[in-house]
Every structure is written in structure tokens, then in C-alpha cells.
């Protein structure tokens, strides 16, 4: 097996395929780190920790971070190195000569796999070391011992993740005689895991354990458990969660010492704990959002008995002072772009600072996730109480989310309120270019019949277009 391993390793390192793949990954990583270095000062404060790790997770504007590039290229490189490992030998006639020698068949496969894994390890370690060196040289902040340990763990997990895709590609190269078929099969599996598993998990969870604003804690817990269990079938989800925990240790850290201080002279039995403050302190990255943000800004049309917060590691729903505290994960696009705090403002509540989404981000968020805000009447009436939106910020956040349906929803709302919000045509044109290519329902979960608006490719319920709720006061 060692002879096969040495030969395959030499072939990989001297091949044009390796040079092209390594150059592509290196150029993308250097570009991402250059953008991060230009914008890192805007995300680092005097009290910030793990500054060195932010070099790997910070991005600029709509450009992704180094972590996103690496998570995208690792499966592609692993598949590229393994999709023709065996069937190429079969097609050239070398496989028959190999098995005629006193060599075990599994030694041939293991030797090829270990050679490919060694090349992937060299590539990952080399890119991370180069990026780390550039970060230290330009930023001037040396890593701490804990940061070095986290970075080493990140490299190890990345190698294991790359090994999975390499093993899958080698497996398909054994099953299929044609190299094109094994490559397409490997890419198809990656596309399903990377793009569709999370959406399928959410749809299955909502079908098996549907929830709404009036659901019980047990229903929310069951829904979240089913979605989490199904989404973790994907190695992409597992790798993403592991890298988040390693490279952004401040994200999702639970505050186990959370407590409320009862004022002097107050009765502890009847003292009412502020549920908004509790939600804002459930994790270090907690951000009050959706209908809760509208309430804190004084723009909610109705009073809800649910407090919604964003966190990459939300806890199971529970009640505080008759209010249901429910966590939701932010869009993953924000993490990949290093923009978890985009459009977030700080408010004072009872002498304590809480993070809440601003008007512009709230506008987009409630249209993106209407299930966390209420009916379309509630959303429309609440947003109509806001006198002004910074539309440049709105467009920037929409582009950051990169969701065609959400872009169309925002365009529809701004078009309906063009005069009151002084919406220029250039903003609507920008959103129209981002609309979905195929018609989409305004609410994918309900699929209500309605009218197709060609400019936005949205099927909008008649009640929303006619604003029929305005007839009843």
C-alpha cells in the first residue's frame, strides 16, 4: 500500500489539476483575507476578544469571508481529487495490471484515498498558515494560546470534512465505470446536502409538528428538535456548526449565570421579570427581532405574547411572565459574510442595553419570516407606522441575504408605499433585478390563491392587494 500511496501522492502534487485547484483556493483565500483586513476595524472594539480569529470570519459588505470560501471549496477539491481514482485506472487498463500483482484490492483503494487525503491536508494547512501569517503581519495582533488551539482544531475538522467528500468520490469511482458519471453523482450529493437539506428539514418539521404564535412550548421544542435532527444529516451542517463554535466562540455562548435582581422592598413572589431583558441575555449574540423589534420601536400594530430573539444557538422555548420566549437562527448568509450585527442598534431598557434590529433590517426580516411576525395585516399595518426607511441600507441588507423571494416581497411593499416613503424608481429596479425567475407564493407555507404580479413574480393574496382589512375598524 505504501508504494501505491507514494506514487499517487507524487502524481497529485505534480499534476496540473492540483496546481489549478490550489491556486484557485489560495487566490480566493487571499482575496477574502484582504477584504477582512480592510473591514476588521469596524467589527472590533476596545473590549473585543479573539481578534485574531476574526481575520478568518470577517468579510466586507456582500463579499464572503475566508470561512465561507473554505467551506465551499473543500468539497469541490475533495471530489476533484477522487472522482476518477479507480475508474480511470480501469479505463486505461492499469487496474488489471495492478490487481495481477501481489497487492490486496483494498490496499489499492486505501493507498489512493490516503494520498488524496494527504494532498488535501497539505492544501488546507498551507492556506490556513498563509492566511494566518498575512493576518499577523498586517493586523499586528498575535494569537493567544486559546486561539492557536482553536485554529488547530479547525484545521483538523476541515481535514476530516474534506476526507468525507474524498471518500465519497472514491466510492463512486468504484461503483461507476465512467469518470463523468462518478463526478456528477458526487456533485449531486454535495448540492443536495449544501443547498436543500436545511430547507427540507424545516418543511418536514413544520409538517410533522406545525407551530404558530399560539403554539405551546412543547410544540416549539418538538419542531426545533425535528428540524435540528434532520438538518444534521448533512455533513455541511455539522461542519458549519463545528466551525462556528471554534472560530466564533462569542457566538451562541449561553449565559448560565443569568438571574434577576429584585428591587429593595419589592415582593419576590409578585415581582414581574422583564421578558425582553431575559431574552436579550439568553446568549451573548442574542438580538431582539421580528415582531419583538417592532414592539420595542413602538411600531407594532398589536401586542403579542411572544418575545422573539435571534441567536445561532437558541435555547428551547420557555415562558417568563406569561410571555413565550422563542429563539430563531439568523440567516446563514450573515454568518458567512461576517455581518451578524448588520442593522442592529442598541436600546436602553431599565438601565440595561439590549440589541435590537433597526427599522431597515426589521422591514426585511419580517417579510422574510412572516411566521415570526403574524398575519400580513399585522405586518403591513405595523410597517406603515414607520415614517422613514434608509432605502440604501434596505437594499444592502436584501443583497446580503441573497434571497430572491424576499427581494420581491420588499419590492412589493415599497412599490405599494411609493408615495408615502418617497421610493425612487432606482430602488424598485434594483429589487426587481433580484426577483425569482419563477413565480413564488408570498407565503410558501400557506400557498394562498391570489394574483400573479409579473414584475415581482409573486402570487399575492387578493386580501393583501385590496387591503380588505381596512374596511373593518
Secondary structure in CASP SS format (residue, H / E / C, confidence):
PFRMAT SS
TARGET T0000
AUTHOR 0000-0000-0000
METHOD secondary structure of the structure
MODEL  1
X C 1.00
X H 1.00
X H 1.00
X H 1.00
X H 1.00
X H 1.00
X H 1.00
X H 1.00
X H 1.00
X H 1.00
X H 1.00
X H 1.00
X H 1.00
X H 1.00
X C 1.00
X H 1.00
X H 1.00
X H 1.00
X H 1.00
X H 1.00
X H 1.00
X H 1.00
X H 1.00
X H 1.00
X H 1.00
X H 1.00
X H 1.00
X H 1.00
X H 1.00
X H 1.00
X H 1.00
X H 1.00
X H 1.00
X H 1.00
X H 1.00
X H 1.00
X H 1.00
X H 1.00
X H 1.00
X H 1.00
X H 1.00
X H 1.00
X H 1.00
X C 1.00
X C 1.00
X C 1.00
X C 1.00
X C 1.00
X C 1.00
X C 1.00
X H 1.00
X H 1.00
X H 1.00
X H 1.00
X H 1.00
X H 1.00
X H 1.00
X C 1.00
X C 1.00
X C 1.00
X C 1.00
X C 1.00
X C 1.00
X C 1.00
X C 1.00
X H 1.00
X H 1.00
X H 1.00
X H 1.00
X H 1.00
X H 1.00
X H 1.00
X H 1.00
X H 1.00
X H 1.00
X H 1.00
X H 1.00
X H 1.00
X H 1.00
X H 1.00
X H 1.00
X H 1.00
X C 1.00
X C 1.00
X C 1.00
X C 1.00
X H 1.00
X H 1.00
X H 1.00
X H 1.00
X H 1.00
X H 1.00
X C 1.00
X H 1.00
X H 1.00
X H 1.00
X H 1.00
X H 1.00
X H 1.00
X C 1.00
X C 1.00
X C 1.00
X C 1.00
X C 1.00
X H 1.00
X H 1.00
X H 1.00
X H 1.00
X H 1.00
X H 1.00
X H 1.00
X H 1.00
X H 1.00
X H 1.00
X H 1.00
X H 1.00
X H 1.00
X H 1.00
X H 1.00
X H 1.00
X H 1.00
X H 1.00
X H 1.00
X H 1.00
X H 1.00
X H 1.00
X H 1.00
X H 1.00
X H 1.00
X H 1.00
X H 1.00
X H 1.00
X H 1.00
X H 1.00
X H 1.00
X H 1.00
X H 1.00
X H 1.00
X H 1.00
X C 1.00
X C 1.00
X C 1.00
X C 1.00
X C 1.00
X H 1.00
X H 1.00
X H 1.00
X H 1.00
X H 1.00
X H 1.00
X H 1.00
X H 1.00
X H 1.00
X H 1.00
X H 1.00
X H 1.00
X H 1.00
X H 1.00
X H 1.00
X H 1.00
X H 1.00
X H 1.00
X H 1.00
X H 1.00
X H 1.00
X H 1.00
X H 1.00
X H 1.00
X H 1.00
X H 1.00
X H 1.00
X H 1.00
X H 1.00
X H 1.00
X H 1.00
X C 1.00
X C 1.00
X C 1.00
X H 1.00
X H 1.00
X H 1.00
X H 1.00
X H 1.00
X H 1.00
X H 1.00
X H 1.00
X H 1.00
X H 1.00
X H 1.00
X H 1.00
X H 1.00
X H 1.00
X H 1.00
X H 1.00
X H 1.00
X H 1.00
X H 1.00
X H 1.00
X H 1.00
X H 1.00
X H 1.00
X H 1.00
X H 1.00
X H 1.00
X H 1.00
X H 1.00
X H 1.00
X H 1.00
X C 1.00
X C 1.00
X C 1.00
X C 1.00
X C 1.00
X C 1.00
X C 1.00
X C 1.00
X H 1.00
X H 1.00
X H 1.00
X H 1.00
X H 1.00
X H 1.00
X H 1.00
X H 1.00
X H 1.00
X H 1.00
X H 1.00
X H 1.00
X H 1.00
X H 1.00
X H 1.00
X C 1.00
X C 1.00
X C 1.00
X H 1.00
X H 1.00
X H 1.00
X H 1.00
X H 1.00
X H 1.00
X H 1.00
X H 1.00
X H 1.00
X H 1.00
X H 1.00
X H 1.00
X H 1.00
X C 1.00
X C 1.00
X C 1.00
X C 1.00
X C 1.00
X C 1.00
X E 1.00
X C 1.00
X C 1.00
X C 1.00
X C 1.00
X C 1.00
X C 1.00
X C 1.00
X C 1.00
X C 1.00
X C 1.00
X C 1.00
X C 1.00
X C 1.00
X C 1.00
X C 1.00
X C 1.00
X C 1.00
X C 1.00
X C 1.00
X C 1.00
X H 1.00
X H 1.00
X H 1.00
X H 1.00
X H 1.00
X H 1.00
X C 1.00
X C 1.00
X E 1.00
X C 1.00
X C 1.00
X C 1.00
X E 1.00
X E 1.00
X C 1.00
X C 1.00
X H 1.00
X H 1.00
X H 1.00
X H 1.00
X H 1.00
X H 1.00
X C 1.00
X C 1.00
X C 1.00
X C 1.00
X C 1.00
X C 1.00
X C 1.00
X C 1.00
X C 1.00
X E 1.00
X E 1.00
X E 1.00
X E 1.00
X E 1.00
X C 1.00
X C 1.00
X C 1.00
X C 1.00
X C 1.00
X C 1.00
X C 1.00
X E 1.00
X E 1.00
X E 1.00
X C 1.00
X C 1.00
X E 1.00
X E 1.00
X E 1.00
X E 1.00
X E 1.00
X E 1.00
X C 1.00
X C 1.00
X C 1.00
X H 1.00
X H 1.00
X H 1.00
X H 1.00
X H 1.00
X C 1.00
X C 1.00
X C 1.00
X C 1.00
X C 1.00
X C 1.00
X C 1.00
X E 1.00
X E 1.00
X E 1.00
X E 1.00
X E 1.00
X E 1.00
X C 1.00
X C 1.00
X E 1.00
X E 1.00
X E 1.00
X E 1.00
X E 1.00
X E 1.00
X C 1.00
X H 1.00
X H 1.00
X H 1.00
X H 1.00
X H 1.00
X H 1.00
X H 1.00
X H 1.00
X H 1.00
X H 1.00
X C 1.00
X H 1.00
X H 1.00
X H 1.00
X C 1.00
X C 1.00
X C 1.00
X H 1.00
X H 1.00
X H 1.00
X H 1.00
X H 1.00
X H 1.00
X H 1.00
X H 1.00
X C 1.00
X C 1.00
X C 1.00
X C 1.00
X C 1.00
X C 1.00
X C 1.00
X H 1.00
X H 1.00
X H 1.00
X H 1.00
X H 1.00
X H 1.00
X H 1.00
X H 1.00
X H 1.00
X H 1.00
X H 1.00
X C 1.00
X C 1.00
X H 1.00
X H 1.00
X H 1.00
X H 1.00
X H 1.00
X H 1.00
X H 1.00
X H 1.00
X H 1.00
X H 1.00
X H 1.00
X H 1.00
X H 1.00
X C 1.00
X C 1.00
X C 1.00
X C 1.00
X C 1.00
X C 1.00
X C 1.00
X C 1.00
X H 1.00
X H 1.00
X H 1.00
X H 1.00
X H 1.00
X H 1.00
X H 1.00
X H 1.00
X H 1.00
X C 1.00
X C 1.00
X C 1.00
X C 1.00
X C 1.00
X C 1.00
X E 1.00
X E 1.00
X C 1.00
X C 1.00
X C 1.00
X C 1.00
X C 1.00
X C 1.00
X C 1.00
X C 1.00
X E 1.00
X E 1.00
X E 1.00
X E 1.00
X C 1.00
X C 1.00
X C 1.00
X C 1.00
X E 1.00
X E 1.00
X E 1.00
X E 1.00
X H 1.00
X H 1.00
X H 1.00
X H 1.00
X H 1.00
X C 1.00
X H 1.00
X H 1.00
X H 1.00
X H 1.00
X C 1.00
X C 1.00
END
